[in-house]
Amino acid sequence: MNEQQVPPIDSDDAAWVSFKTPLSKDDLIVFCQDIYRLLRINPYLEFNNWIQTADNRYSIDALNTSTIPVISMNLDIEVEPLDDGIRMIYSQGLKSSTTFKVKQETEHASLTIIDSYDAVIASEREQRLDEVDKSLVKWGEDIQDYLVRWNRWSRISAWRWYMKHVWQPMKPSARRITYMLLWITLAEISLILLGATIYVTGYR
């Protein structure tokens, strides 16, 4: 939950979410530098194309399904490295930038994600409220969950390979289907094992 009443950056209009992570400040900054992974974690973004056009510059074609109607995003992103994180600057759209700010806490680091809308004048922002990105809170939750799993399993090379080459390129809907199928399969295996156990113990 956000406790601050003013934006954590110099912005006239911003939304933000903050959460604790299991990583150190340096490790979290390195994690944030992979913006392809960061954007892919967002459960409301469906990518059609992603191209790196230069150092710290990217071109994307994606759908933002958090808005009604769904917004088609065909834009360029410039990544600005910061001492305490990164900033993604968008070439067009209502949202002008997304900043990832890392702060060292007592033991681990926290991450604040700030969406800024101040590139558009206030009167125009009022008329385009349906374009406000509503994925921020859920995106923050999913990044936090990802970081917990990353801290626990990233030492295993097979897990890293699966997350990068299988999970990451999936559309969010495909991830949900895979997750459901996995649990159904585990439930079926559990029932089979339970039945086998009952059968074996019943004939002893």
N, C-alpha and C positions, 0 to 999 in steps of 0.2 A: 504494500500500500504506500502511496506517496504521502509523505508528511509535510513536505515543503509547500508553501503557498505561492512561491514565485518560481519561475523556471530555473533549473540549475545551469542554464546558459543565458547569454544576453539575447533575449528574444521577446518580441511583443506578443507573440501568440504561439504557445507550445503545449504539448502534452508529454508526459513522461511517466516511466515506471522504474522502480528501483528494487533490487533484491540481492540477497547474499549468495555467494558462490563458494564452492569448496577449493577454489584455486588461489594461488598467490597473485599479487598485483602483476608481476612480470609475466607469469604464465597466462593470466587472463588477457593482458594486452596482446600477447602473441596470438591467442585464440581469436580475438576480435579482428585481427588483421586479415583473416580469411573471410572476406565478405560474401563470397559465393556460398560458403557453408552457413553463415549467419542468415542470409536471405532464404536459403533452402529450408532452414528450420521453421520459418514462418509458415504456419499451417493454412494460411489464407492466400498464399501466392502460388499460382500455377504457371510455370515457365514454359514458353514456347521456344525461346532462343536466348543464348547468353554468349557474348563475344567480348574478349578483352582486346580493346583497340589500341592501348598504349599502357605504359607504366601507370598504375593507379587510375586507369580509365576503362570503363566498361559500357557496353551497349546491351540493353535487355528488351525483351518482348515478353510480357507476362500479363496475367489477369489477377486483379485483386478482388477476391470473392467475399471480402468482408463488407463491401459496400452494396447498396441497392439503389440503382442497378449496378451490376458488376462493372468495374472500371478496367479498360484495356490500357496497359502501361507500355508505351513504346518510347523509351527515353535513354539518355546517357547518364552515367554516374561517374562522378569524380571523387576519389577517396583522398581525404586530407589527413595525414598522420598527425596525431596530437601527442603531447607528453604523457597524457593520461588516458589515451584511447585513440579513437578515429572519428572522422566525420564523413558521411556520405552526402554529397551535394547533387541534387537532381536537376537535370536540364530543363524540365518542364513539369507541369502539374501543380496542384494546390500546395502539396507538401514540398518545401524547399530543401530540407535536409533532415538527416537522422544522425544523431551524435551518440556514440558509445563512450561513456565516461567511467573509468575504473578508479576505485578508491580503496586503499588498504585499510582494513578494519583491524580489530585486535589480533585475530589469528589469520583470517582469510580476507579476500577482497570482495567488495560489492560492485555491482554493475548497474548503471543508470542509463536507460535508453530514452532519448529525447527526440520527438518529432517536432520540427519547427515549421510554422506556416506563415512566417512574417514577410516573405517575399511578395505576397499579394496584399494590396491595400485592404483595410478593414471592411469597407463597404462591399467589395467584391467577395471577400471571404464569407460574409453573411449570406450572399446569394448562392454560394457553392458549398454549403454545409454537407450536402449529400456526398461530396468527394472526400470528406475527412476519413482518414484511414482508421478503421475500427479494429484493426488486428493487434494493436500495440500491447494490450494487457495479456492476451493469449500468447502472443509472440514471446513476451518476457517470460511467461510461465514455461513455455516449451524450451526456451534457451536454458533456463535454470534446470529443468529436468535433464536436458542433454548434458549440461556440465556435470551434474551429479553422476550420470552414467559414464561420462568421459573420465572423470576422476577415478571411478571404480574399475573400469574395464580397458582403458586405453593402453595399458601395458601389454595387452594381448594383441598380437599382430593380426590374427584372424578377425577379431572384432573391429579393429581399425579398418581393415580392408572391406569388410561388409558395410560398415557405416559410410565409407567414402564412395565405394563403387556400386553398391546395391541400394542402400537406404536413401542416401542423399539425392540421387537422381530421380527417385520416385516422386510422382505427384502425391499430394496429401491424401487424396482419396484412395490411391493404391496402398499407401501405408496403413490406412485404417482397415482396408480389406485384408491385408496381410496379417495385421494384428488380430483381427477377428478369427481368421482361419487358423492362426497359430494356437489361439486359446481353444478353439473347437477341437483341433487335433490333440492337444494336451488332455482335454476332457475325455475324448474317445479313448486315448491310451490309458488314462486312469481307470475308466470303466472296464476296459479289457483286463487290466491287471487285477482290478477288484474281483471281476468274475472268475479269473483264473485262480486267485487266492481262495475264494469261496469253494470252488470246485476241488482244489487240492486238499484243503483242510476238511472238506466234507467226506472225502473218501479215505482218510487216514484210519 
